Amino acid sequence: MIELTLQQRQTVAQSKETPPRAVDPDTDTTYVLIQEEVYIRLKKVLLDEEESSLLRDTYPYAMEVFGREGWDDPAMDIYNDLDPRRQS
């Protein structure tokens, strides 16, 4: 972990940018400084979104399998009508 110097802490505190940014002059890479609690929440949101995306990517394959198993049979439509979550 990198510890900020007194001068760096003062610069961050006085920064008008929210969140403050830091630049590595050797690589010209910009870093965004956020509190760890914010990072943890953001990371969770991003991971949840990634997992949701991965799940959505499986839908076409699942539907293909369901179709082969007979779920595409028009006689199965009766189950759609019985779904209590569907509005009439």
NORFENDA-V916742 format. One record per residue. N is the residue number from 1. PSI is psi in whole degrees, 0 to 359 (none if undefined). Layout:
<<N:PSI> <N:PSI>>
This chain:
<<1:143> <2:132> <3:133> <4:142> <5:169> <6:316> <7:319> <8:319> <9:319> <10:319> <11:317> <12:316> <13:327> <14:353> <15:137> <16:348> <17:138> <18:118> <19:159> <20:155> <21:153> <22:142> <23:134> <24:109> <25:336> <26:323> <27:352> <28:29> <29:133> <30:136> <31:145> <32:128> <33:116> <34:156> <35:149> <36:322> <37:321> <38:316> <39:316> <40:316> <41:317> <42:317> <43:318> <44:316> <45:314> <46:320> <47:318> <48:319> <49:318> <50:317> <51:320> <52:320> <53:318> <54:320> <55:315> <56:327> <57:339> <58:346> <59:311> <60:322> <61:319> <62:317> <63:326> <64:315> <65:315> <66:319> <67:318> <68:332> <69:2> <70:3> <71:342> <72:353> <73:128> <74:334> <75:339> <76:349> <77:337> <78:327> <79:330> <80:321> <81:335> <82:353> <83:115> <84:342> <85:342> <86:138> <87:141> <88:none>>
